[in-house]
Amino acid sequence: MIRRLNNDISLIESERQIIEELSRKYKDRLWFQVEDNHIYRLWLIDLGLTKIPYKIFKLKNLIDLNLSKNKIKEISDKIKELDSLKNLNISYNGLNNYPESINNLENLVMLTIYGNNINRIPDSILKLNNLMILGLKNCNLEKFPMILSQLDSLKVLYLANNKFIEIKEEIIGFKNLTLLDLMNTGLKELSSSIGNLKNLKFLFLANNNLNKLPEEMKELKNLENLNISNCNFSEIPSVIFELKSLRGLVLSRNKLDNVQNEIRNLKNLNDLDMQFCNLMNFPEGVCALNKLKSLNLSVNNIKEIPSAIGELINLERLDLSMNKIEEIPEEFSNLINLRMLHLNNNLLKRLPYTLYKLRNLYQLRLYNNPWDQEFKKIETMRIEDVLKFLETMYYDKNK
């Protein structure tokens, strides 16, 4: 992205004049990109605009226009002249209604309207029959905008931080939707018709009042990522164990206490987050998830680590910080792909010398443990020095 014109930039004269005028007025606080002698991307962010500068409507090759964080209350009908526009961002402008003028942008692929007072979505949005990504976070929407289910092209829908409380209508349509974000929408119950979204890959339900999930969710055969953090679950809903395509699962900030052994059924899981879950024991079923690359069990009440953890040979990131762990098993040294390891704020007094084998570590946190005298110095050592210390101790012991 460029902030200032120079003679090396090849641009048709009429567009050069527009950019020069905008640059003078806004003191080079705009960003733009040029392709084939035309402006194709223009960002006018946080400039205090109260309306769209009319000369922008002459940029016929404009593909990407970002007008976020301004004070634009109304979108002129002239915006339809930007008929090449594919990406429009008008977030955080204080709009009091959905601006229907943008529904004339028939080539629009991505529309972002975060942080405006939209309330409702008009039926005329169906004119945007090429729209694939729609962002409506923080828009004071009072009910789920079911009209969007008729946008066959829609693949990604962000609705976080609105207040639906419930979805009364049956969820039908959305036949190509792959991502649905319903975080912090006040939901108390998830409609059983969620199972109709057969192509869904990402479902974000965090920060709601949910305490159960419908059995029909098992129909989401393609679901790869699920976030139900900071809800009211006292155990992992059993339907989750049927989601065999899951690669990422966020369960943090639910009072789970313990984890059912059925979690071992999620054989394709790469990323598992269970921080702040009030866990009393290490969930042993997790040790069967041999595709796991990231595991976060921080801020729980775990005291013991099972030797079976050594079976997680593909693990790259492991966070066990802020627990009550007293000992690390020798099998830890099998985790040779570990790149990040957090063991801080536990009750550790020493480490197995064999951990010197963890040669791929680039982040290691060991502070705030009651180390034995022999190990006290490792808290402030560089990683390579910790590994060297452990290796020396290992060979001294095995002479």
HUZIMO-V25327 format. One record per residue. PSI is psi in whole degrees, 0 to 359 (NA if undefined). D_CENTER is the distance of its C-alpha to the mean C-alpha in Angstrom with 1 decimal. Layout:
PSI,D_CENTER  PSI,D_CENTER
//
This chain:
144,24.8  147,28.3  343,29.5  137,33.2  148,35.6  174,38.2  345,40.9  347,39.0  119,36.6  117,38.1  136,37.6  150,39.9  318,42.1  321,41.0  327,37.3  318,38.3  320,40.2  314,37.3  321,34.9  319,37.8  317,38.4  322,34.8  319,34.6  316,37.8  321,36.7  17,33.3  49,34.4  27,32.1  9,28.9  160,27.8  144,26.0  163,27.1  148,27.4  141,30.5  131,31.1  44,34.5  15,36.1  152,33.9  122,31.0  346,28.0  132,25.2  124,25.9  120,23.8  75,25.6  132,23.1  50,24.5  4,28.1  20,29.5  137,30.2  347,31.8  164,32.1  124,31.2  125,33.8  332,36.1  341,36.6  331,33.0  351,34.1  355,36.4  79,33.7  342,34.0  8,31.9  128,28.8  327,25.6  118,22.9  121,23.6  114,21.5  25,23.4  158,20.7  42,21.9  201,25.5  37,28.0  117,28.5  343,29.7  140,30.8  119,30.0  147,33.3  340,34.5  349,35.1  339,31.5  342,32.6  343,34.5  64,31.3  359,31.4  354,29.6  130,26.4  336,23.3  119,20.5  127,21.1  113,19.2  36,21.2  150,18.7  58,20.3  354,23.9  23,25.4  139,26.1  353,27.9  159,27.7  124,25.8  101,27.8  343,29.4  332,30.7  348,27.5  356,28.1  357,30.8  80,28.4  343,28.8  4,27.0  129,23.7  326,20.7  127,17.9  123,18.4  121,16.4  32,18.2  147,16.0  33,18.2  162,21.5  75,23.9  320,23.7  304,24.8  159,25.4  123,24.8  156,28.2  336,29.4  349,30.0  341,26.3  348,27.5  341,29.2  68,26.0  6,26.4  3,24.4  126,21.2  329,18.1  125,15.2  123,15.7  115,13.8  36,15.7  148,13.7  45,16.3  10,19.2  28,21.4  133,21.5  345,23.8  159,23.4  126,21.1  81,22.1  339,23.7  331,25.4  342,22.2  343,22.9  356,25.8  92,23.7  335,24.1  346,22.1  126,18.9  330,16.0  127,12.9  115,13.2  117,11.2  17,13.5  154,11.8  31,14.4  178,17.4  79,20.1  322,21.1  315,22.2  157,23.1  104,22.9  323,26.7  156,27.0  135,26.5  105,23.4  165,25.1  216,24.5  42,21.1  342,22.5  9,20.0  128,16.8  339,14.0  129,10.9  120,11.6  111,9.7  27,12.4  140,10.9  50,13.9  7,16.4  10,19.1  132,19.3  339,22.0  140,22.2  127,20.4  139,22.8  340,24.3  358,24.1  335,20.3  349,22.0  346,23.2  73,19.9  334,21.0  5,18.6  131,15.3  332,12.9  125,9.6  118,10.4  115,8.6  15,11.7  158,11.0  42,13.7  182,16.3  29,19.9  140,19.6  4,22.0  162,22.3  145,20.8  145,23.3  333,24.9  347,24.4  340,20.7  345,22.4  350,23.1  70,19.5  337,20.7  2,18.0  125,14.9  332,12.9  128,9.7  129,10.4  113,9.1  34,12.4  153,12.2  46,14.8  208,16.9  34,20.6  134,20.8  350,23.7  163,23.1  124,20.7  131,21.6  334,23.8  335,22.4  327,19.3  352,21.8  353,22.8  79,19.4  346,20.7  358,18.1  131,15.2  330,13.5  131,10.7  121,11.6  116,10.5  7,13.8  154,14.0  34,16.3  145,18.4  79,22.1  334,22.5  298,25.4  164,25.7  129,23.9  147,25.8  342,27.0  350,25.7  339,22.4  344,24.2  343,24.1  68,20.5  339,21.9  6,19.1  128,16.4  330,15.0  121,12.5  124,13.7  115,12.8  40,15.8  153,16.3  45,18.4  6,19.7  28,23.4  134,24.1  335,27.7  152,27.7  127,25.7  100,24.6  331,27.0  335,25.7  331,22.6  348,25.2  356,25.8  78,22.3  0,23.5  1,20.5  131,18.3  334,17.0  128,14.9  121,16.3  112,15.7  26,18.7  158,19.2  57,20.9  199,22.9  32,26.7  133,27.0  327,30.4  146,30.9  124,29.0  150,30.5  337,32.1  349,30.2  336,27.1  349,28.9  349,28.1  64,24.5  346,25.6  3,22.4  131,20.5  331,19.2  124,17.4  120,19.0  110,18.8  19,21.8  156,22.3  50,23.9  205,25.7  37,29.4  130,29.8  340,33.3  143,33.5  127,31.5  154,33.1  328,34.7  347,32.5  329,29.6  350,31.2  346,30.3  62,26.7  349,27.6  2,24.3  130,22.7  332,21.3  128,20.0  120,21.9  116,21.9  11,25.1  158,25.7  52,27.1  202,28.8  34,32.5  138,33.0  337,36.5  170,36.3  152,34.3  135,35.7  333,37.3  350,35.9  353,32.4  343,33.9  350,32.8  69,29.1  346,29.7  2,26.2  131,24.9  349,23.6  124,22.3  122,24.5  121,24.8  0,28.0  165,29.1  51,30.3  150,32.1  64,35.8  145,36.8  161,40.3  320,42.4  330,41.9  354,38.1  321,37.8  343,37.6  340,34.5  325,32.2  4,33.0  154,33.4  158,31.4  313,29.7  330,32.5  326,35.1  313,33.7  321,33.8  319,37.2  313,38.4  322,37.3  317,38.9  315,42.1  322,42.3  312,41.7  329,44.5  322,46.8  329,46.4  23,47.1  NA,50.1
//
